[in-house]
């Protein structure tokens, strides 16, 4: 994540896309995880580096990211949210094969005026 953020900032500087006062814009790094197991990796690079004595400890890098782990939510929790992202999560991890069809119909209803999103989901 540190590399991605660094490359993004490098590109913003190269393009001259800095803030009016010359500083860099804030970045919210997000990891959207939909694997079959729960996410177990550290969410801050600081935690991957062992403690170091003295002055050096304060120079260990902090690079955190926001983790959205689809496996952290039950189907009933997602169903209660009643939104597009929660429904897509439910399709990716269905309770049973029959529920996929019902969820797709729900998406079709919600996206009746968004043919671009209908096309993306259909693909």
C-alpha positions in Angstrom: 0.0 0.0 0.0 2.9 2.3 0.7 4.2 1.8 -2.8 0.8 2.5 -4.4 0.4 5.7 -2.3 3.9 6.8 -3.1 3.4 6.2 -6.9 0.1 8.1 -6.8 1.7 11.1 -5.1 4.6 11.0 -7.4 2.2 11.1 -10.4 0.2 13.9 -8.9 3.4 16.0 -8.4 4.4 15.2 -12.0 1.1 16.4 -13.3 1.1 19.5 -11.1 -2.1 18.3 -9.4 -1.2 19.5 -5.9 -3.4 21.6 -3.7 -3.4 25.4 -4.1 -1.0 25.8 -1.2 1.4 23.3 -2.8 0.6 20.4 -0.4 -0.5 17.0 -1.5 -4.2 15.9 -1.3 -5.2 13.4 1.3 -5.7 9.8 0.1 -8.0 7.2 1.7 -6.5 3.8 0.7 -9.2 1.1 0.7 -8.7 -2.6 0.3 -11.9 -4.4 -0.8 -11.4 -8.1 0.0 -13.8 -10.8 -1.2 -11.7 -13.9 -0.7 -13.1 -17.1 0.8 -11.3 -16.7 4.2 -11.3 -13.7 6.6 -8.5 -11.1 6.0 -5.7 -11.6 8.5 -2.9 -9.3 7.2 -1.9 -6.2 9.2 -3.7 -3.0 8.1 -0.7 -0.8 9.1 2.9 -1.4 7.9 4.0 -0.2 11.3 2.8 -3.4 12.8 4.9 -5.5 10.4 8.2 -4.0 11.8 9.4 -5.2 15.1 10.0 -2.7 17.9 13.3 -0.9 17.6 15.2 0.7 20.5 15.5 4.4 21.1 15.1 7.2 18.5 14.6 4.9 15.5 11.2 3.7 16.8 9.6 7.0 15.9 10.7 6.8 12.3 9.0 3.5 11.6 6.5 4.2 8.8 2.8 4.3 9.3 0.8 3.4 6.3 -2.7 2.3 7.1 -5.6 1.3 4.8 -9.3 0.9 5.3 -10.2 -2.8 5.0 -13.6 -3.8 3.7 -13.7 -7.5 4.3 -16.9 -9.0 2.8 -16.5 -12.1 5.0 -16.9 -9.9 8.1 -20.6 -9.5 7.5 -23.3 -12.2 7.7 -26.0 -12.5 5.0 -28.6 -11.1 7.4 -26.5 -8.1 8.3 -26.0 -7.3 4.6 -29.7 -7.8 3.8 -30.6 -5.3 6.5 -28.5 -2.6 4.8 -30.6 -2.6 1.6 -28.0 -1.0 -0.6 -26.2 -1.8 -3.9 -22.8 -2.7 -2.4 -24.3 -5.0 0.3 -26.4 -6.8 -2.4 -23.3 -7.3 -4.6 -21.5 -8.8 -1.6 -24.4 -11.1 -1.1 -24.2 -12.2 -4.7 -20.5 -13.0 -4.4 -21.1 -15.1 -1.2 -24.6 -16.5 -1.6 -26.4 -18.4 1.1 -27.6 -20.8 -1.5 -27.7 -20.9 -5.4 -31.4 -20.0 -5.5 -30.8 -16.7 -3.7 -28.6 -15.4 -6.5 -31.6 -15.1 -8.8 -33.6 -13.2 -6.3 -30.7 -10.8 -5.6 -30.2 -10.2 -9.3 -33.9 -9.3 -9.6 -33.5 -6.9 -6.7 -30.5 -5.3 -8.4 -32.4 -5.1 -11.7 -35.3 -3.3 -9.9 -32.9 -0.8 -8.1 -31.0 -0.1 -11.3 -34.0 0.3 -13.6 -32.8 3.8 -14.6 -29.1 3.0 -14.7 -28.4 0.9 -17.9 -24.7 1.5 -17.5 -24.6 -0.2 -14.1 -27.0 -3.0 -15.3 -24.5 -3.7 -18.1 -21.5 -3.8 -15.8 -23.3 -6.2 -13.4 -24.5 -8.4 -16.2 -20.9 -8.8 -17.5 
